[in-house]
Amino acid sequence: MSTSYYSFRCVIPGCKSTNYTETSFHSFPRDYGHMIKWERFVGLTFKSSTKHKICGRHFRQDDFQITQA
């Protein structure tokens, strides 16, 4: 049985991080309003989707909200 792997990279212009580097990756939000904020913040020149990812190197610890399940 073969396992299918795919590669991806960080969409931040100039960033070389891929899923083969040791960093976390975060998908763009599904919520349209939040997605637009992310696009503007990172300066994307194309329409993002939840398949696009930003590596953890572009976040600060206080950028995360910890919620209890």
VOPAGU-2260 file (C-alpha; in pm, 1 decimal, decimal comma):
REM VOPAGU-2260
SITE   aa  ch    i         X         Y         Z
SITE  MET   A    0       0,0       0,0       0,0
SITE  SER   A    1     150,1     336,0     -93,9
SITE  THR   A    2      97,0     653,8      99,7
SITE  SER   A    3      48,2     972,3     -97,6
SITE  TYR   A    4     234,6    1276,8      26,9
SITE  TYR   A    5     214,0    1625,8    -109,9
SITE  SER   A    6     432,2    1923,1     -44,3
SITE  PHE   A    7     336,0    2278,1      31,4
SITE  ARG   A    8     514,1    2598,2     117,6
SITE  CYS   A    9     446,9    2917,4     307,8
SITE  VAL   A   10     268,0    3177,3      91,2
SITE  ILE   A   11     447,5    3474,8     247,5
SITE  PRO   A   12     653,9    3636,8     -30,8
SITE  GLY   A   13    1021,2    3548,8      10,5
SITE  CYS   A   14     964,4    3276,1     271,4
SITE  LYS   A   15    1127,6    2944,3     184,8
SITE  SER   A   16     954,7    2728,6     449,7
SITE  THR   A   17     799,5    2405,3     328,2
SITE  ASN   A   18     631,8    2118,9     508,4
SITE  TYR   A   19     979,1    1961,1     515,8
SITE  THR   A   20    1110,4    2233,3     749,5
SITE  GLU   A   21    1062,7    2212,5    1122,9
SITE  THR   A   22     794,2    2472,2    1178,1
SITE  SER   A   23     418,7    2472,3    1219,9
SITE  PHE   A   24     182,4    2567,8     938,5
SITE  HIS   A   25    -153,3    2742,6     961,7
SITE  SER   A   26    -432,6    2740,1     704,6
SITE  PHE   A   27    -616,2    3054,6     608,5
SITE  PRO   A   28    -941,9    3098,4     801,2
SITE  ARG   A   29   -1267,9    2975,7     649,8
SITE  ASP   A   30   -1447,2    3286,1     770,9
SITE  TYR   A   31   -1443,4    3531,8     479,5
SITE  GLY   A   32   -1384,3    3840,1     695,8
SITE  HIS   A   33   -1085,2    3685,0     870,5
SITE  MET   A   34    -950,3    3549,9     542,4
SITE  ILE   A   35    -952,8    3900,3     390,5
SITE  LYS   A   36    -764,9    4036,8     695,5
SITE  TRP   A   37    -496,7    3768,5     655,9
SITE  GLU   A   38    -463,7    3842,5     282,5
SITE  ARG   A   39    -416,8    4213,5     346,1
SITE  PHE   A   40    -177,0    4159,7     635,0
SITE  VAL   A   41      54,2    3934,2     437,0
SITE  GLY   A   42      18,6    4131,9     113,0
SITE  LEU   A   43    -110,4    3853,7    -109,2
SITE  THR   A   44    -158,4    3941,6    -473,2
SITE  PHE   A   45    -389,8    3645,9    -536,6
SITE  LYS   A   46    -707,5    3507,3    -381,2
SITE  SER   A   47    -629,1    3273,0     -93,8
SITE  SER   A   48    -805,3    2953,8       1,6
SITE  THR   A   49    -799,6    2726,6     303,7
SITE  LYS   A   50    -541,1    2518,8     113,6
SITE  HIS   A   51    -288,9    2802,6     138,2
SITE  LYS   A   52     -68,0    2803,3     446,0
SITE  ILE   A   53     144,3    3044,8     647,9
SITE  CYS   A   54     432,8    2903,7     849,4
SITE  GLY   A   55     464,2    2961,9    1222,1
SITE  ARG   A   56     768,3    3185,6    1172,9
SITE  HIS   A   57     533,2    3474,0    1087,2
SITE  PHE   A   58     334,9    3456,8    1412,3
SITE  ARG   A   59     408,7    3569,5    1766,3
SITE  GLN   A   60     303,4    3365,8    2066,8
SITE  ASP   A   61      36,7    3625,0    2154,6
SITE  ASP   A   62    -119,5    3589,8    1807,4
SITE  PHE   A   63    -282,4    3265,5    1923,8
SITE  GLN   A   64    -601,1    3233,3    2123,1
SITE  ILE   A   65    -617,7    2930,0    2346,5
SITE  THR   A   66    -972,0    2798,9    2386,8
SITE  GLN   A   67   -1101,4    2510,7    2588,6
SITE  ALA   A   68   -1292,0    2238,2    2409,3
